Amino acid sequence: MNTPLNRQTMSSGLTSILREAILNGQIAEGTQLRQDALARQYDVSRIPVREALRQLEAEGLIIGQAHRSSVVAALSLSEITEIFEIRSILEPHLLTLSLPRMSPADLKTAEGILDAYDRALEVGDVKRWGELNWDFHQYFLIPADRPQTLAIVESLRRRVDRYTRMQISLTDGAQKSRVEHRDILKLARDGKADACAAAVAEHIQTAAAELVAVLRENYGKE
């Protein structure tokens, strides 16, 4: 967590460092984050620390407390399930709006994302294939031109990303996603919008069920 910061981008840099530390589990849920301690650790004033914590709170990753302190947010299994349920509704909806606007070249680009995902999977780069997983999902959502809905989906995705990474490290979820993504791409290429949307919904719902099972069994989460 002691990565040097460019002073011109102090706030955004600190936000990125803290966000990644939370998402990869380096800073565990329930950990208290104090402004003065972070300022000393990164040798910055409290202003960029305060701005970074404000941004992370807006993203749902931390909860502000009294006396210039915050705590890393924890989600219950029911909250995680609900987040995935919302995504399973919103993402297929956006996809049905996007597909008519996507060209064969766009779908070729989507295939390139999956190729990069496969390469990251082969070398065990969890962070990279997690990013590419979202890149693929997001690529089918952006053409819908519904920025507010997309922002909601992105916020929901970020809130459960750390748990998804746990699941990936303990199961074959990445390999399963690899197959399901290719099926989704094929349906999109075949112009089967409804079937493609249904496949995305099932993909998200299945991931949620597997994640909840992993968190309950391996971490005793309720």
Secondary structure, 3 states (H helix, E strand, C coil): CCCCCCHHHHHHHHHHHHHHHHHCCCCCCCCEEEHHHHHHHHCCCHHHHHHHHHHHHHCCCEEEECCCEEEECCCCHHHHHHHHHHHHHHHHHHHHHHHHHCCHHHHHHHHHHHHHHHHHHHCCCHHHHHHHHHHHHHHCCHHHCCHHHHHHHHHHHHHHHHHHHHHHHHCCHHHHHHHHHHHHHHHHHCCCHHHHHHHHHHHHHHHHHHHHHHHHHHHCCC
